[in-house]
Amino acid sequence: MKKSSGQRPRWILVTGLSGAGKTTALKVLEDEGYFSIDNLPLGLLPSLLGMLKKSRRHFPKVVLGMDAREKNFLDSYPEVLNALREAGIRPEILFFECQPAVLIRRYSESRRPHPLGRRSSLAKAIAEEQRRLAPLRDKATKIFDTTEVNIHSLKSMLRRYLHGSAKKPKFEVHLLSFGFKNGLPAEADLVFDVRFFQNPFFVPQLKGLDGRSRPVQKFVLEQKIAKTFLAQVLKLLKFLLPLYQKEGKSQLTIAVGCTGGRHRSVAVVEALGKKLRGPRWELQTLHRDIAQG
């Protein structure tokens, strides 16, 4: 595969029993920056390897999701591993499994058919899949048993595997200013409205400036109501951010809105950014409507 700056590509094969948590694993890996390909037909694997090799884009992290949904995989996964080895790739194999009784319950709750269950009972389909995947399980780099694991714990387990126990995964906090007249930001997890602050827009010497300027920040942030607001919001966010991080979120967007998105919301976002920066998360301030307000 194409190299960049001496970095060796990291390939992961996510496989295992149907219903054992592979879809969650793929989503976590995507959040961690992996180029994800799920349920690839075996016949397309050589073409994929050739395409990635010729591409000008560097793919340092790739994850393949392959399992019984591809009807030939259960019998042909040795060919998959051989094709990867011939391309110079030694994939990490993450194998997901679960006790049959729990898998049966999960399928009953989701009402989705098992890939091997169309001509037999669900219990027999699970047993057959276990039998046929046993040799691949023996080759696994890491086995994840999700029998007694909820989705949040599984995310934590995966991130510990990816980063090692000594290194915590990155938690991104985005502080976003916006103007309500331009619509709510679709990506916002939390929204705060500061339109009740006095507006610098109506002060002639401030109207042409924005919330990053010292005069506007002084006008906005020295209001008594603004000081109280910031103190309360900071207290709330310092309480919430560790909880979101513990829950397994990789990114949180906190939006602050005023009328146009140029003065009050920008000043508040800048102030919150200074107070919230620290080693526990990676913080970024963004101003969506600063040029339009």
Legacy VTK file of the C-alpha trace (Angstrom):
# vtk DataFile Version 3.0
C-alpha trace
ASCII
DATASET POLYDATA
POINTS 293 float
0.000 0.000 0.000
1.041 3.599 -0.554
3.115 5.035 2.260
3.184 8.613 3.555
5.825 10.101 5.865
6.983 6.616 6.819
3.634 5.775 8.362
2.670 2.133 7.962
-1.006 1.588 7.156
-3.055 -0.087 9.867
-5.645 -2.539 8.531
-8.315 -4.126 10.690
-10.670 -6.948 9.747
-13.871 -6.863 11.805
-15.625 -10.217 11.788
-17.344 -12.754 14.002
-20.842 -13.895 14.855
-23.835 -12.082 13.442
-25.456 -9.910 16.092
-22.362 -9.736 18.301
-21.615 -6.029 17.881
-19.700 -5.670 14.614
-21.812 -2.746 13.378
-21.047 -0.792 16.542
-17.357 -1.613 16.118
-17.333 -0.268 12.570
-18.959 2.986 13.687
-16.363 3.432 16.436
-13.545 2.806 13.973
-15.041 5.316 11.529
-15.116 7.884 14.346
-11.445 7.092 14.967
-10.591 8.025 11.377
-10.622 4.622 9.680
-11.668 4.293 6.041
-14.492 1.792 6.506
-15.769 -0.764 3.999
-18.560 -3.030 5.183
-19.846 -6.249 3.609
-17.500 -6.142 0.635
-18.223 -8.885 -1.949
-15.188 -11.158 -2.099
-14.887 -10.763 -5.852
-14.260 -7.039 -5.421
-11.382 -7.398 -2.946
-8.594 -7.538 -5.598
-10.076 -4.469 -7.298
-10.241 -2.630 -3.992
-6.616 -3.411 -3.174
-5.541 -2.285 -6.629
-7.545 0.925 -6.387
-6.122 1.845 -2.982
-2.600 1.089 -4.150
-2.939 3.392 -7.179
-4.814 6.159 -5.379
-3.007 9.418 -4.719
-4.816 9.616 -1.420
-3.067 7.984 1.515
-5.166 5.558 3.574
-3.258 5.082 6.833
-6.166 3.338 8.567
-8.566 0.922 6.850
-11.226 -1.372 8.324
-13.040 -4.157 6.487
-16.286 -5.564 7.838
-16.685 -9.115 6.527
-18.927 -11.881 7.825
-21.720 -14.313 6.952
-23.733 -11.670 5.077
-21.363 -12.357 2.178
-22.430 -15.921 1.447
-18.975 -17.029 0.278
-17.057 -15.560 3.213
-17.532 -18.462 5.618
-15.844 -20.832 3.180
-13.403 -18.410 1.558
-11.950 -16.238 4.318
-8.529 -17.972 3.944
-8.466 -16.511 0.431
-9.215 -13.058 1.873
-6.278 -13.302 4.258
-4.001 -14.590 1.493
-4.990 -11.727 -0.817
-4.208 -9.208 1.896
-0.870 -10.847 2.690
0.093 -10.852 -0.986
-0.625 -7.116 -1.040
1.757 -6.650 1.889
-1.021 -6.240 4.450
-1.072 -7.992 7.826
-4.518 -7.131 9.160
-5.470 -7.156 12.811
-8.452 -9.489 13.163
-11.075 -8.363 15.666
-13.486 -11.230 16.303
-16.840 -10.529 17.958
-18.809 -13.275 19.659
-21.636 -13.715 22.125
-23.439 -16.514 23.940
-26.148 -18.116 21.735
-28.977 -17.375 24.176
-28.160 -13.660 24.083
-27.853 -13.677 20.291
-31.286 -15.301 20.045
-32.735 -12.587 22.268
-31.110 -9.836 20.208
-32.495 -11.255 16.984
-35.927 -11.578 18.554
-35.826 -7.937 19.615
-34.569 -6.629 16.264
-36.758 -9.012 14.186
-34.000 -9.219 11.594
-33.194 -12.551 9.935
-29.917 -14.326 10.619
-27.781 -14.634 7.454
-27.826 -18.437 7.792
-31.298 -18.757 9.288
-33.523 -18.736 6.242
-33.620 -22.522 5.948
-33.192 -23.537 9.586
-33.984 -22.430 13.113
-32.149 -19.462 14.598
-30.371 -21.671 17.144
-29.090 -23.980 14.398
-27.974 -21.024 12.281
-25.949 -19.587 15.166
-24.360 -22.970 15.892
-23.451 -23.414 12.224
-21.889 -19.956 12.040
-19.854 -20.664 15.191
-18.599 -23.932 13.728
-17.570 -22.456 10.397
-15.881 -19.414 11.899
-13.940 -21.372 14.547
-10.685 -21.507 12.516
-10.835 -17.752 11.921
-11.493 -17.164 15.610
-8.257 -19.033 16.353
-6.374 -16.529 14.162
-7.927 -13.466 15.820
-5.737 -10.690 17.157
-8.387 -9.838 19.716
-11.661 -11.548 20.704
-14.496 -9.412 22.056
-17.186 -11.284 23.981
-20.216 -8.985 24.086
-22.513 -11.288 26.081
-22.705 -8.993 29.106
-21.574 -5.776 27.440
-23.797 -2.823 26.552
-23.099 -0.508 23.629
-21.302 2.101 25.750
-18.999 -0.451 27.358
-18.225 -1.949 23.961
-17.189 1.465 22.630
-14.870 1.892 25.615
-13.376 -1.567 25.126
-12.653 -0.844 21.466
-11.062 2.505 22.175
-8.877 0.971 24.882
-7.753 -1.628 22.349
-7.018 0.997 19.679
-5.154 3.417 21.910
-3.768 1.246 24.678
-4.710 1.512 28.316
-2.286 4.367 28.938
-3.639 6.663 26.251
-7.190 7.954 26.342
-9.006 8.482 23.038
-9.465 11.997 21.779
-12.682 13.763 22.796
-13.439 16.734 20.548
-15.448 19.677 21.845
-16.634 22.193 19.248
-17.871 25.594 20.395
-19.925 27.081 17.572
-21.402 30.567 17.285
-24.320 31.157 14.908
-27.160 33.514 14.062
-30.749 32.394 14.588
-31.816 34.308 11.484
-29.690 31.880 9.452
-31.159 28.755 11.086
-30.127 26.370 13.805
-26.913 24.386 13.146
-27.901 20.797 12.391
-24.794 19.391 14.099
-25.476 21.022 17.486
-25.824 18.766 20.535
-26.461 21.639 22.958
-27.815 25.107 22.069
-27.668 28.284 24.149
-29.518 31.489 23.214
-27.891 34.837 24.123
-30.296 37.167 22.329
-31.309 38.639 25.697
-27.905 40.353 26.024
-27.680 44.009 25.003
-26.733 44.065 21.319
-23.538 45.832 20.108
-25.120 46.006 16.649
-26.964 49.120 17.771
-23.800 50.869 18.973
-22.371 52.758 15.946
-18.706 52.328 16.897
-19.193 48.554 17.485
-21.541 47.635 14.649
-18.726 47.083 12.121
-16.652 44.937 14.501
-17.258 41.332 15.553
-17.182 39.361 18.782
-13.472 38.598 18.510
-12.582 42.270 19.007
-11.770 43.563 22.467
-14.326 46.446 22.401
-17.209 44.112 21.524
-16.115 41.515 24.095
-15.941 44.221 26.766
-19.418 45.507 25.857
-20.973 42.022 25.854
-19.155 40.217 28.635
-19.186 43.014 31.204
-22.967 43.086 31.261
-24.179 41.823 34.640
-26.519 39.301 33.023
-23.680 38.037 30.805
-21.424 37.394 33.796
-24.174 35.419 35.514
-24.949 33.507 32.306
-21.321 32.542 31.702
-20.834 31.385 35.282
-23.925 29.161 35.119
-23.121 27.726 31.675
-19.519 26.988 32.618
-20.697 25.179 35.726
-23.124 23.131 33.630
-20.573 22.287 30.927
-17.881 21.277 33.412
-20.435 18.885 34.856
-21.667 17.568 31.486
-18.488 17.188 29.426
-16.927 14.390 31.530
-20.260 12.557 31.458
-20.491 12.752 27.666
-16.880 11.591 27.453
-17.560 8.666 29.783
-20.662 7.741 27.777
-18.433 7.214 24.745
-19.096 10.276 22.590
-16.104 11.164 20.457
-17.379 14.638 19.590
-19.725 17.212 21.115
-20.906 20.438 19.483
-22.061 23.263 21.761
-23.775 26.043 19.823
-24.348 29.606 21.043
-26.728 31.783 19.060
-27.628 35.441 18.814
-29.646 37.219 16.117
-27.026 37.537 13.389
-24.123 35.467 14.708
-21.560 38.279 14.568
-21.320 39.944 17.972
-22.847 38.411 21.124
-22.585 34.693 20.275
-19.028 35.105 19.008
-17.922 36.905 22.159
-19.520 34.240 24.365
-17.953 31.365 22.414
-14.530 32.996 22.682
-14.996 33.424 26.428
-16.175 29.846 26.919
-13.249 28.584 24.866
-10.718 30.284 27.142
-12.357 28.795 30.246
-12.875 25.272 28.924
-9.499 24.579 27.341
-7.576 21.820 29.064
-5.908 18.426 28.720
-9.076 16.332 29.018
-10.443 17.192 25.562
-9.506 18.849 22.302
-11.404 22.117 21.950
-12.108 24.111 18.801
-13.990 27.404 18.400
-15.954 27.991 15.186
-17.968 31.011 14.007
-20.477 29.992 11.349
-22.120 33.336 10.587
-19.492 35.877 11.609
-19.238 37.229 8.054
-22.998 37.407 7.575
-24.226 39.017 10.798
LINES 1 294
293 0 1 2 3 4 5 6 7 8 9 10 11 12 13 14 15 16 17 18 19 20 21 22 23 24 25 26 27 28 29 30 31 32 33 34 35 36 37 38 39 40 41 42 43 44 45 46 47 48 49 50 51 52 53 54 55 56 57 58 59 60 61 62 63 64 65 66 67 68 69 70 71 72 73 74 75 76 77 78 79 80 81 82 83 84 85 86 87 88 89 90 91 92 93 94 95 96 97 98 99 100 101 102 103 104 105 106 107 108 109 110 111 112 113 114 115 116 117 118 119 120 121 122 123 124 125 126 127 128 129 130 131 132 133 134 135 136 137 138 139 140 141 142 143 144 145 146 147 148 149 150 151 152 153 154 155 156 157 158 159 160 161 162 163 164 165 166 167 168 169 170 171 172 173 174 175 176 177 178 179 180 181 182 183 184 185 186 187 188 189 190 191 192 193 194 195 196 197 198 199 200 201 202 203 204 205 206 207 208 209 210 211 212 213 214 215 216 217 218 219 220 221 222 223 224 225 226 227 228 229 230 231 232 233 234 235 236 237 238 239 240 241 242 243 244 245 246 247 248 249 250 251 252 253 254 255 256 257 258 259 260 261 262 263 264 265 266 267 268 269 270 271 272 273 274 275 276 277 278 279 280 281 282 283 284 285 286 287 288 289 290 291 292
